[in-house]
C-alpha cells in the first residue's frame, strides 16, 4: 500500500524579520493545521515553526498548497521550554 503525500511550498518568517522567505517545497502526509508545529532543517540546524496560515490548492490536479510558518527557535530549546510549562 503506497502512502500519498501532499507537496506544499513553505514560507517562513524568522524573529526580527519583516519579510517571508521561501524555503522550498516539502512533502507532508497531510497539510498541517494552523497552530501545529513543523520541523525544518535550516543551515544544518533543526528549528520548529508554528503554522499561521495554510492555503489549499485551488486545482485538485495541482496539489501544491502554501504553508506560512513563524520560527519559534531551535527544536531542542523549544521542546525544553514547552515541557517545563506542563
C-alpha positions as CSV (number, residue, x, y, z in Angstrom):
1,X,0.0,0.0,0.0
2,X,1.6,3.3,-1.0
3,X,1.1,6.4,1.1
4,X,0.3,9.5,-0.9
5,X,1.8,12.8,0.1
6,X,1.0,16.4,-0.4
7,X,3.6,18.8,-1.7
8,X,3.5,22.3,-0.2
9,X,5.5,25.4,-0.7
10,X,6.8,26.6,2.7
11,X,7.3,30.2,3.5
12,X,8.8,31.2,6.9
13,X,9.3,34.3,8.9
14,X,12.2,34.4,11.4
15,X,12.3,36.6,14.5
16,X,13.2,40.2,13.7
17,X,12.5,40.0,10.0
18,X,9.7,41.7,8.1
19,X,9.6,39.6,5.0
20,X,8.5,36.0,4.4
21,X,11.2,33.7,3.0
22,X,10.5,30.7,0.8
23,X,12.4,27.6,1.9
24,X,11.3,25.4,-1.0
25,X,8.7,22.6,-1.2
26,X,8.2,19.9,1.4
27,X,6.2,16.7,1.4
28,X,3.6,16.1,4.1
29,X,1.3,13.1,4.6
30,X,-1.4,15.7,5.3
31,X,-1.2,19.5,5.3
32,X,-0.5,20.8,8.8
33,X,-3.2,22.9,10.5
34,X,-2.9,26.4,12.0
35,X,-1.0,26.4,15.3
36,X,0.6,23.0,14.7
37,X,4.4,22.8,14.7
38,X,6.5,21.8,11.7
39,X,10.2,20.9,11.8
40,X,12.6,22.3,9.2
41,X,16.3,21.9,8.8
42,X,17.9,25.2,8.0
43,X,21.7,25.6,7.6
44,X,22.2,22.1,9.3
45,X,20.2,23.1,12.3
46,X,16.7,21.9,13.2
47,X,14.1,24.6,14.0
48,X,10.5,24.4,15.0
49,X,7.9,26.7,13.3
50,X,4.3,27.4,14.2
51,X,2.0,27.3,11.3
52,X,0.0,30.5,11.0
53,X,-1.7,30.0,7.6
54,X,-2.4,27.2,5.1
55,X,-3.5,28.0,1.6
56,X,-5.0,24.9,-0.1
57,X,-4.6,24.5,-3.8
58,X,-7.5,25.6,-5.9
59,X,-6.9,22.9,-8.5
60,X,-7.0,19.3,-7.3
61,X,-4.7,18.2,-10.1
62,X,-2.1,20.6,-8.7
63,X,-1.6,19.6,-5.1
64,X,1.0,22.2,-4.0
65,X,-0.5,24.2,-1.2
66,X,1.3,27.0,0.7
67,X,2.2,26.9,4.3
68,X,3.2,30.1,6.2
69,X,5.0,29.5,9.5
70,X,6.9,31.6,12.1
71,X,10.1,30.4,13.7
72,X,9.9,29.5,17.4
73,X,13.5,28.6,17.8
74,X,15.9,25.6,17.8
75,X,13.9,22.4,18.3
76,X,15.7,21.4,21.5
77,X,15.2,24.8,23.2
78,X,11.5,25.0,22.2
79,X,10.7,21.5,23.4
80,X,12.6,22.0,26.6
81,X,10.6,25.2,27.3
82,X,7.3,23.5,26.3
83,X,7.9,20.6,28.6
84,X,8.8,22.8,31.6
85,X,5.5,24.6,31.3
86,X,3.5,21.4,31.7
